[in-house]
Structures are given as C-alpha cells and as structure tokens.
Amino acid sequence: MRRSPGFIAYYAIDAGDGVMATISVFSTEAMALESNEKAAEWLKDNVAHLQPVPAEITAGHVQVVITA
C-alpha cells in the first residue's frame, strides 16, 4: 500500500468482539477508490474464507483533521 499512488496513511482498528476496521487515506478520491478495488480483490482472494461476515468497503471524504 505504501507504494500506491497518493498514499498518505493507513490505520487498523480493533473494535473488539472480532470486529476490525481499517482506514486508508489518499490524496485524491480516484486514488482511494482504486485502492479500495485492489483491497476488495485481495480480501476475496486471501481471507474471505476466514471471515464469518463479508467485509464491507466504503469510501468517504475526511471532514475533520486534528493533529498534535
């Protein structure tokens, strides 16, 4: 992912009870959508059989950024 065009950041969150969430940040919407397509394909090919519930992939715009 680090080599993907426009990549800025990636976060993986353990929400408990077997729930995971990831957030990928890219410089443009088009670059983010391309990454989502690749991620969906990778999930299907590599870990779908391990997931009790299929992964849900969505896209949106960053609304608030607060840094130190």
PEMODA-V771306 format. One record per pair of residues at least 4 apart in sequence whose ideal C-beta (glycine too) atoms are under 6 Angstrom apart, sorted by the first residue. I is the first residue (numbers start at 0). J is the second residue. Records with the same first field share a line. If there is no record, write none. Layout:
I: J  J
This chain:
0: 6  9
1: 6
3: 34
4: 30
5: 25  26  27  30
6: 25
7: 24
8: 24
9: 23
10: 22
11: 21
12: 20
14: 18  20
23: 34
25: 30  31
31: 58
32: 58
35: 56  58
39: 56
41: 45
42: 46  54
43: 47
